[in-house]
């Protein structure tokens, strides 16, 4: 067959599927990805399957063959050389469980073990399972969410999906088919021999003689030829419109063809409908290219034809990021801070019997063999110490007044600092901001031309920015997203919106190369609009610089992107309306002061990949609006990270692997003096490769030339200092080797790792270190953290680890740094919150001190993991409403089945704490049926609170259980 291309081939496969089962063998990996995406969309995953090297997809395919299901399978060509399994061995490769089935729990767990599922405490990744009493959790590769199976004896009484992040159930299901993870390849027959008769086999390109031998007989074979073919479909290739929607609209109006516009989502449909009208039909689906069928009178156009580039679409993801609440968990050996007793070391939980009552206590070790056993009802007085692990904190001594003095000093410093912060942000909040116009048609065109599918977090962040800009207040928003998660697009849209309202925009970036990259991005995306974008950096000649500043003065320049030298020029802008700052923490102290002054009276948008402590805590205490982009873009894979000593053979292999797949390699060495020596070592390892080196002391024009030549593919390897760290986007570079990784901070390593794996390709990061005994304990911790937090979207967690490892530094000024190091970041933030509340005239919340001589604990038989028990204790005792407590109860029943009666006391204590907080009660003692309550509020408020607490204590349905 000839003259049938791309997506039209998927349409043919779909049509044939009405009558036959279909096997589609695309010609290469790109075609496989496109055809499988299209076929799965057209047919549905219940009838279609993409078969890859992943065992689970092959097993799923074999199962459907055995069950003689009608199906359409898109198969990677490489698989046809694999041996086929014996069908009789495939019957045990999946397990179908239904509600009401009689099935032994141990039988299920043994089968999961036999199929290489990994037993874990908490299921978060595909291929894992967990067992808790009558509940078995399992995560199948083929499903978006893991499955929870609950037994009553040997009967399955519930099957439900649950969220891997929250561990809470989502919805019940009637049955589940658990697919195995091992294939018994035990024949010499080719993979294709397993196909039954009467399949239609679709092949792209000419029939290979070797492939002819492998194909099973008695099947219909269809070959898509590029030129020659017996049958001419007569399909035509559509025009490319490069975003010129007026031309497309005119063509649709005058044509006799019926037009189908394929869009990524309904947001895009709305945007295009505003511009193209209702005449074309809109299809929200996935097609990678359009085609014209003149004989049938219709044309299919995708965004590839409309904008000249394919739209990258977002797949459903299993991992959604990490909530900040989960980042401060306690583990044995952690430094902790008790609000009243100071810094100690958490040694775990202990079950103690006091006055014949059993209860869990947190054991904290202090200086001089001091021990504190903290009852779990007072867990809220304890925080994990976050300060500096370069210099571990000094342990406090129980009974000493040193802690009280240190805390009092920190409290005064926090109050002074709070006053300064409130003045600064109050000034912005009372300043009348410019109300930007609602979206124009051009804004819709710009957003529609975004060459990627927006992630949900991106859409939300943009809506929040728009809301800020269209209000009367002065915007000061932080956009926090991991490296490459789409912050630049938010900035570009905000800049466009500002220019549409007649305002000018300044974008500050920390490096010349990054300025050049952003300048290119903005220029390309805004090329079709009457907007003048300029760059101000050392790459610009004095004459050009003068002309750009003049353009700012007379209003002819709309957007200027530049390094710190732009700070002076920005003062001359005729009508500056928006300031965008990329990676503010990388500017110097003086530059930060200049930025602070420039911000006053205009909207400001700050972008950061790894939130520094200041931005993090300001977000937490509500003095700055924050939008978090946690969702990775389409196709982004977790970077495979290794930490190892220098090994020439390993490095040579990794470089060759990258070059073999058409990629390029970064090698980072952060000492200019020894850079030439490393260049010689790499040249010796890879003498045939094109190698270039660069560093920050080079003349700007030479540095830019090297950078551009590398981007163009004129070199295979770039050996450089850390100048590539901030925001450089080179999609062909998917392997980075960092020499002497122990020289770098954690945030730096995270940024460097983010330079690779920004396309669909798997990214690799090798951190080369000296032998273990030659690096500092702090470097050890940095490298452990970078391995531990290799998942996408873990910038928040890395920021907290960086605070621990490198300390707070001078980010808050030396005064605050000293106090934070002494009392810990968490307690300092609490003191700051209290100070802000007082200065605002708000009444601070009193944390009640409870002492109850009743049994209250979570039994090990119910939750075996001690860290999980502590986490549940913390959640119960941090709850601020009765509804929160009820929600935690329901979650426990969902995750662990019915909780034991002894936990009723814990729940009751949590409820009393909620009531005591509201009533202003700071101490309650229950001992031998005698209650002592001490409060600080007015008599009326106190009595109201007492009534509710006494009601809980005396309620018949919640008697204390001893």
N, C-alpha and C positions, 0 to 999 in steps of 0.2 A: 504494500500500500504506500502511496506517495501523497505529498501535499496534505499531511495531517501532522500537526506539530504540537509539542508541549502539552498544555492543558487539554487540548482537543483529544489527545490520546486517552487521557483519564475519562473524558466523556464517553468515548467509545467503549472503554472497559466497563463503565457503568451500564451502558446500553446492553452489552453482551451478557452482563450478569443477570439480566432478567430471564435469560434462557439457559445459561451454563454457569458452572463454577469457572473462575478465571485465575490464572497465574500470570503475573506481570513481572518480567525481568528487565528492569531499566538498564541503560548502557553504562552508567557510572554513578558515583556517590551523589553528585548534585541532582541528577535526574531521579535517583531513588528517593531522595528526601522530598523533592517536589511532588512526584507521582504518589508516594505513600500518603503525604499530607492531603492531597486532593481526593484520593480514593476513599480515605477514612472519613473525610467530610461528606462526600457525596453518598456513600453507602451506609456509614455508621460503624462504630467499633464492634457492634455485636455481629456484623456480617463480614467485616473487612479486617485484615491484619497486616502489619508491616513486619517482615521477618528479618532479623538482624543477627549479629554475632551473639547478642544477649540470649542466654540459654532459655530464659522465660518465654521469649517470643517464639522460639523453635518448639518448645513444649506445647504452647498454646496452639500452634499450627498443627502439630502431630495429633493433638487431642481432637481437633475439629475434623481431621482426616479420618480418624478412627470412628468418630461418631457419625461419619458420613453427612456432615453438615454442608449445605451449599455455602460457598464462601468465595471471596476474592482476596488473593494474597499477593502483596508486592514484596518480592524477595530480592535481597542483595545478590548480585551475580557471583560474588566470591564464595557463597555458600554452596553452589552447585557441585563443588569439588569435595565437599564433606561426605563421609560415609553415612549411609542411612541406618537408623536403628531398626531392630526387629520389632514389628508391630505388637507381638505378644508381650514384649517387655514394657510397652508403653501404657498398659492398663493401670499401673500404679503410680502414674506420673501426676495425677491430680486427685483431689479429694473434694467431693461435693457434699456439703453439710446443709441440712434444712432444719427449720424451726420444728421442734417436736421429735427430731431424730433421737434414737437411743444410741449413744456413742460415748465411750469411755474417755474422760479427759486425758488420762495418761497415754491412752492409745494415740490421741491426737498429738500430744507433745513428743512422743517417740517418733511418730511419722515426720514431724517438723525437723527433729534432729537428723533423721536419716536423709532428709532432702537439703541438708546444709543451711537450714535457717539458724540464726544465731540467737541464743538465749541471753536476754538483757533484763535489767531492772525496769527500764522505761523504753517503750517502743517509739522511735522517732524516725527511723530510716527503713526503706524497703529491705526485705530479707531478714528482719528481726522479729522475735516473738518474746512475750513475757507471760509468766504464770503468777497469778495472785489468787490463792484459794480456789474458788469455783469459776474464776474468770481467766480466759486465755486471750491475749491480744496478739495479733499478727499483721504484718505489713507486707502486702503483695506488690510486686513490681508493677503489675498491670493496673493497679488501682490508684486513684488520686489520694484516697484516705485509707488509713489502716482499719482493721475490723476487730470488733470485740465480741467474743463468743462466751456466753454465760451458761453454766450447767447447774442443774438441780439434781444431785445424784449423777446418774448417767444420761439424763435427758437434757437436750439443748433447749433452754427456755427463752433465750434471747440472742439475736445476732444483730449487730448495729455498727455503723460507721462511727469513728471518733476522730477528733482533730489531734494530729500529732503534736501540735504546739501546746494546746490547753489540756490535752488528755481527756476532754469531755466528749460525750457522745453527740453525734450530729443527727442521725436518723436511723430508725430500725429498718432491717431488710429481712426478707423471707428466707433467703438462702445465700450461700457463698461457695464458689469453687476455688479451692486453694491449689494453686499450681506448684508443682515440684520445681526443684532447682538443679537437678542432675539428669543428664541424658545418657542412657546406656548405648553408645554407638558400638554395635557388635556385628556388623556385616561388611562385606567388601563391595556391596552395591552402592552406586552413586546416590546422592541426596535426592535427586529428581525421581528415582525409581519408586519412591513411596507414593507418587501421584497416582490416583486411580484413573481409569479411562474416562473419556468424555469431558475432559477439561479443555478450555481454550487457553493456549499459552501465547502471550503477547511478548514479542522480542523487539527491542530497539536496535537498529542498524542491521548489517548483513548477518546471515547465519554462519557462525563459526563452525568449521568442520568438526572440531573437538566437541563443541556443544551439541552438534547433531547426534553424535554417538551417545551422549548422556540423556538426551530427551526420551521420555517414554513413548512407546508406540500408541496408536489408536487415540491420539489427541489432535485437536485442530491447532495448527501453529500459524500465527499471524505475525508478519514481519513489517515493522515500520521502516521504510527506506527513506533516505534523504533525497534521492533523485529518481532512480528507476523503480518501477513498481507496476504490477498488473492492473491495479485499480487506483484511479485518481479521485480523491475526495474533493478536490477543488477548493480547499480551505485557503484563505488569504491571511497574511500577517497584517495586523492593524498599524496605523500610524502611531508615532510617539509624539505626544503633545507638550511635553516638558512643562507642565503646569499651566499652559495657556488655555484656560477654561472657556474663554470667550470664543476661541476658534472651535473648540470641541462642541460648545453649545450650538453654534451656528450650523455645524455639520450635522448634528442630531436633528435639528429643526428641518433641514433641507433634504435629508436622506429618506429613502423609502424603506430602509432597513429598520427592524425593531432592535433597539439598543438595550443591552443588559449591562448595568454597571455593578461590578463586584467590589464590595467594600469590606473593610476589616471588622467594623462594628457599627452600631446604630448611631453613635456620635458622628462618625465619618459620613454616614448616610445623611444625617441632618445638615452637615456642613455643605455637602455637594448638592443636596436638594435646593438649598437657598440660592445656589449659583446656577445650576443646570435645569432647575425646574422639575416638573412632574412627568414630562414626556418619556424619559428613559425609565426602565424598570430597575429597581435596586435590589441586589441580592447580598445579604450578609452571609458570606461563606469564605472559603479559602481556595483561591486559584492563583497560580503563580505566573500566569500569562494569559492574554486574551487571544481571540481569533475571530475571523469573519467567515461566515458560511453563506455566501451569496446565493447558492442554489436553494437554500432553505429560508433565506430572507431575514437573517438575524446576525448581529455582531455582539460579541462578548468583550468588554473592556475591563481590565483590572487597573489598579493604581500604578502598576508597572508601566502601562502605556500612557496613563494620564499624566504621571509626574516624571517618567523617564527612569525610575528606579523601583525595584521591588520593595514591597512593604514587609518588614520583618514582623512576624506575628507572635503574640505571647502564648505559649502553651500553658496548660494548667500545671501549677507547681505544687509539689508536696510540702516543701519547706517555706514558711512564710516570714521568717525572721524571728527575732527574739524580743519579747517584751522587757522593758527596763526593769520591771518588778523582779524578774528572775535572775538578775545579774549579781545580787548581793547575798548569795547563799553562804551558809556557814559550813566549813569543813574543819576536821580535827587539825590542829596546828595553826589555824588562822589567828592573827592578832585581832583582838576585839576591844571595843571601848564600852564600858558600862558608864552610864551618865553620872552615877554617883561615886563610883570607885576607881574609874580610870582604865588604863590600858593593861590588858592581860592576854593570856593565850587560851583559846578555846580547846578543851581537851575531850569534848564529846558530851553525851548525855549519860546520866546515871540514874538508876531507879533506887530510891532510898525509902526506908520505912521509918517514919517519924510519928511518935504517939500512935503506933499501930495503923497508920495510914500510909499506903504506898503512893508515891508520886514521882514523876520525872523531874530531874533538875539538870541544868546546864552547869558543867564543871569548868570553872575558869581558874587558871593558875596565875598567881601574881608573884612579884619579887619577894625574896626572902622566904620561900616555901609557903607563901600565902595561898589560901584556897577559898574560892567563893562558890557555893552551890546555889545557883539562882533558880528559884521555882519557876516553872514554865509560865505561870500566870503573869510574871513580870518580865517576860522575854522582850517586851517593847522598850525596855531600858538598855538594850544591848544592840550594838551595831558592829559590823565588820570594820576593822581599821583599814582605811585607805589613806595612805600618806606617802611615805617613801620607803622602798625596800632596798635602796642603795645603802641606807642607814636604818636598820630595823629600829622601831621605837623602843624607848626605855620602858621597861615594865614598872608600873606603879606599885607602891607598897600599901597594903591594906592598913588603915588606921593613921596614915600620914596625911598632913594637911597640904602636901604639894599639889595633889590633884585638884583640890578645891580652889587653890590660888590660880592654877593654870586655866581652869575652866572659867573663873571669874574674869581673868585677863582676856580670854578668847571671846567671852560674852560682850565685854566692853568694845573690843575691836570690831566684832560683828555689828554692834549697834552703830558705831562710827561709820563703818563701811556701808551699812544699810541706808544711813542718812544720805551718804554721797550718791548711792545708786538711785534712791527715790528721787532725789533732786534732778539727776540726769534724765531719768525716764519720765518724770513728771513734766519736765520741760518739753519733751517730745509729745506727751499725751495731750497737753493743753494747746500745743501749737496747731493752728488750723492748717490742715493738709490740703493738697490739691485733689479735687474729686475728678478722677479720670473718667472718660466717656465709656459707655457700654461698648461691647465688641462691634467692630465694623465688618463689612463684607470682606474686606481685605484681611482682617484678622482671621476670619473663617478660612480663607484661602491659604494663609500661612500655616495654620494648624493642620489643615487637611493635607498639606504637602510634607508633613513630618514623615521621614522615611522609615519609621519604626512604629509598631503598635504601642500605644501608650500603656503603661502598667497602671493598675488601679491606684497605686500610691502617687504616681506622677499626675494622674488626672485630679486627684484630691488636692495635691500640693498646688497645682495651677489654679484650681477653683478658689483656694484659700488666698493665693496671691492676688487674683482678680478682685476678690471681695475686699481685700485691704486697699487696693488701688482705687476702687470705685467708691470708697467711703471718704468721710471728711478727715479721718485721723491720718497721722503721718505713719506710713508703714515702716516697721523695723522687724523684718521676718528672717529667720534662719532656716535655710533649706539644708537638711542633713541627709545625705545619702551616700552609700558606699561608692567606691571608685567605679565610674562608668555606668552609674544607675540612672542617668538622664537629668542631672541638675542643670546642665548647660541649656537644654531645650526650654526649661522653665525661665531661665534668665533671658533667653532670646525672645520669648513671647512677651515677657514683661517689658523689655526694651522696645519692642515693636509697638506695644500698646501705648507706651509713653510718647513715642514719636508721632503716633497717629493723633495724639492730643496736642501736638505742637511743642512738646518738651524735648530737651536734650538728655542724653544718657552717657554716663561715664562708667566704664567697667575696669576695675583695678585687679591686676593679677600679679603673682609674685615673681614670675620669670619672663624673660624676653621671648623664649621659645613658646611658652604658653600663650603669650600675647599674640604671637604670630598665628598659632593654631586657632585661637578663638576668632581672630580677625578673619581668617579664611572661612571658618564655619559661618560666621555672621554674614560675610560678603556673599557667599554662595547661596545661603538660604534667603537672603533679602535682595538678590540680584534683580528680580523682576519688579521690585517696588522702587518708587522714587525716594530712596533713603541713602544718604551718604554716610558710609562707615569708614573710619580712619583708625590707624594704629599709631601710637606714640611710644616709642622705645628707642634703644640705642641703635636699632637697625635703620632708623629714619635719619636722614641727613639734617643738618641744622636748618637748611633752607626749607625742607619739607616740614620740619617741626614748627617753624615760624608760620608757615602757611596754614597748618592745622590749627594752631592756636588762634590765628586770625579768623579761621572758619568757625571756631567755637565762639569767638567774640561777636561775630556778625550773624550767627545763627545758621550758617550754611552747612555746618557739620552737625549731623544728627546724633551719631554714636561714635564715641572714641574709646578704644580698648588699649590699655597700656599698663606699664609697670609703675613703680612709685614716682617716676618723674612726672606722671600725669597729675599727681596731687597738687602741684603748683599751677599747672595749666587749667585744671578744673575750676579754679577760682575765677577765671575769666569768661566762663560760659555765659552766654546771653540769657538762657532760661533753662537752667538745669532742673530736671524733674525726677531723675532716678539715679541712684548710686548702687552699683553692683560690685560686691567684693568677693573675690574667689580666694578661699583659704587664707582668711584674715590672720590666723595665728602665725603665718610665715613672714609677716611684715615686722619691721623693727619697732621699738618702743616709740620713737619720734613719729614714725609713719602712722602708728595706731592712734596717736594723739591727733594728728592731722586728719585722719579718717573720722574720728569722733566729732571734730569741729565741722567737717564737710557735711556730715549726716544731718546736722540740725536744720529742720525746716523742709527737708526733702525726703521722699520715700527711699528706703534702703533695703537691699536684698543681699544677704550674706550666704555664700555657698561653702559647705565644708564636707569633707569625706570622713575624717576622723574627728569627732567633736572633742575639742580641748576642754579641760575642766571648767573654765570660765563659761563657755557657751553652754555646757551641759548643766551646770548648776543654775545659771540664769534662767534656763528653760524650766528647770524643776521648780524654782520659786516663783515663776509666773511673771517675771519682769521682761520677758521677750517671747514673741510668738515663734513657734517652731513647726515646721512641716518635715516629716520623716519619710523618706523614700526607701522602703525596706525590700521592695520586690525587684529581683534581678530582671534585666531585659531578656527577650527571647534568645534562647540558645546559649546564654552564658552558663558555663559549667564551673564548678568549684576548681580552683587552681590546685593542681597536684603539687604538693610542697614537700621538699626533702631538705634535711639539714645533715651535712656530711663533711668530713675533712677533704682537703684537696686530693683528687685522684684523677690524673691526666687521662686515663682510659675511660672513666665514667664521663668526664666532661667532653671528651672527643665523641663518644657515642651519642650523648644528648644533642650536641651541636649537629652531628650528621643526621640524626633523626628529624630534627627541625628543618634542615635544609632540604632533605629528601621529600618532605611534603610541601615544598614551595614556600617555606617561611623564612624568617630572619631571626637573629638572636641578639639580645642585649647582654652585655657583660658589664657589670658595675664594679668599680674599684674606687674607693673614695679618698685616695691619696694621689695628688697630682705628681709628686716626686717619683713614685714607684710605678706610675701608669705605663711608661715605656717598657719596663721590664716585663709586665704582664702581657703587653702587646706581643713581645718577642716569644713568650711562652705559647700563646695561642697560635701565632704564625707557625711555630714549630709543630704544633699539634695538627693544624689544618692548613698546610702550605698552599693548597689550591684555591682556598676561599678568599673572597674580597673583604678585607678587614680595614676599618677606619677607626680612629680614636678621637675623642673630644673631651674638653674640660672647660670649666667656667672662667679660666684666665685667658682663654683665647680671645682674639678680637671678635666683636659681635658679628661682623659680616662673615668671617670665616666659619664661626660656629653655626650660623644660619645656613651657610652653603652646605656644610657637612650634613646637617639635619635634613635639608631638602633632598640632597643626593641619596641619603639613606631611605627616605620616604619613597623616592622614585624607584628604588630597587637597584641602585648602582652599587650597593655594598651588601654583603651577606651578614656581617657581624659589626656591631657598633660597640666599641669598648670605651666606657665613659665614666666620669664621676657621677654623682647623684643629680646632675642637672636634668635628667630625664624624669625625675621623681613626680613633679606636679602636673597632672592632667594631660600629659602628652598622649595622643591617641594614634597608634600605628597598628591597624588591624592585622597586618602580616607578621608582626612580631609576637610570637606565642611561646617563646622560651626565654627566661631571664636567669642569668647566673650572677649571684652577688658574692663577690670575693670579700673575705673578712666581714661576714655579716655581723660579727660581734661588735663592729665599730658603729653600728647604726642603732638608733632608737626604735622602739616598737612601732610607733606611728610611721616612721620612715620606711621600715620594712614592709608594712602593710601597703603603703603608697606604691612602693617599688613593685611589689607583687601584683598590684592592680594595673600595671602597665601592660600585662600580657593577658591573653584569653579574652579579649574584648570583642572577638568575632565569634563565629560558631565553633571555631577550632578549640580543642582541649589545650589549656595553658599549663605550662610547667615552670616552677620556680625552684632553683637550686641555691640554697644558702650555704656557702663554703665557709667553714670555721677552722681554727687551729685545733690541735688535739684538746680533748676535754679538760685536761689539767692546766691548760694555758689560758683559759678564758675565765672571767670573773663570774661569781654566782649570779650577779644581776644580768649578765649577758645570757647565762644559762636560762634564766627565767624569761627573758625576752623571746628567746628562740623557742622555748617550750610553749609560750603563749601564741606565737605565730603559727605553730603546728596545731595547737588546740583549737584556735579560732580560724580555721581555714574555710568555714562555710561562708557563702555569700551573705552579705548584709550584717556582719558582726562588728561593724565599726564601733558601736556603743560599748560592746564588751572589751574591745581592744583599747578604747579610750580609758576605761576604768583600770585595766591592767597597766597601761602606760603611766597612769597617775601613781599606781603603787610602786612601779619599778623605778621610774625616773624622778618621782616626786612632783610636787606642784610647780617647782621652779619659780620664776618671777612673774608668772602669768597674772597673779593677783596683786603683785607688789610685794616687797619684802615683809611688810607688816603682817599681811594676811597669811603669807607663806609660813611664817614661823608658828602662828597659832594653829593653822591647819595641820602642820606636821606634828604638833604636840597633841591635839585632841582628836585628830582624824577628820577626814573630809565629811563623813555622814553627820557626825555630831555638829561640826561647824555649820553645815547647811541647816540643821535643825535650829541652831542658835540664831542664824541669819533670818530664818523664817519667822521666829519669835520676835526678833528685833523689828522686822518689817511690819509685822502685824501690830505691834505696839505703836510704832511711828505713824501708822495709818489710822490709829484709834480703834483698832479691832481688838477684841478680847482673845488673848492666847488660849489655846486648848491645854488644859492640865492633864498630864499623863498620870492616871491613878495608880497608886501602889497597893496591890492586893496581897493579902496573906490569908489563905483558907486552909484549915486543917482537914481537908477531905481528899480522898483518892481521885486524882485526875491525871490520866495519861493515855497515850495511844499504845496499845499492846504490840509487841514485836510480831505476834502471830497475825496481826491485822495488816501492819505495814512493816516489812522486815528491814528495809533500808533506813538507816539512822538519819541520813541527810534528808530523806523525803519526810520523815517524821518531824524533824525540826522545821522544815519548810511549811508543813501543815500547821504546826503550832503557831508559827509566825503569822500565817494568813488568818487563822482564827482570831488571834489576839491583836491583829492590826485592823480587823474589820471595824468599820465606822457606823454601820447600820445593822439592824436586825435582818434586813433583806440579804445583806452580804453573808451573814452567818448561815442563813437558810440555803443560800446558793452553794456555799462550801459543803454543807451537809449533803445536798443532792449530788454534788460532784463526787464525794467520797463513796456514796452508795453506787453511783455509776461506775467508778473506777475500781472499787475494792469489794463490792457487794455490801450487805448490811453491816454497819459498824457495831462493835460490841457495846453493851449497856454502860460499861465503865467510862466511855467517852462522853456520856451525857453530862457529867460534871464539868468537863472541859468546855463543852458548848455553853453550859450555864454560866461559867466564869466569863467567857467571851461576851455573852449578852450583858452581864452585870458591868463589865468594863465599858461597853458602849453607853449604857445608861449613866454610869458614873462620870464619864467624860462630859456628857451633856449637862449634868447637874452641877459640875464644878467640884466634884468630890475627889480629893487627892489621896485618901487613904481609907481602906476598908479592911478590918481584921475580923475573921470568923474563927473563933477558937472555943471548943467545948460548948457549942450551941449559944455562945455569947457573941453579939455583933457590936463592933466599934466602928463608927463612921465619922470621918472628919472632912468638912467641906470649907470652901472659901467664898462661895457666892452668897447672895442675899437669902434671908430666911425663907422667903416665898419660893425661890427657885430650888433651894436645897430641899425643902419639904416635898416639892413636886417630884424631885428625883428620888428621894427616899421612898416615897409611896410606891413608885414603879419597881425599885430594887427589892423592897420587902415583898411585893407581890410575886416577883420571880423566885425569891428565896422560899416563900411559903406555898407556892402553887403545888397543888396535889399531884399533877401529872409530871412534875419534875423534881421529885424528892431526891435529896442527895444520896448517891449510891456509894456505900463504903465496903 
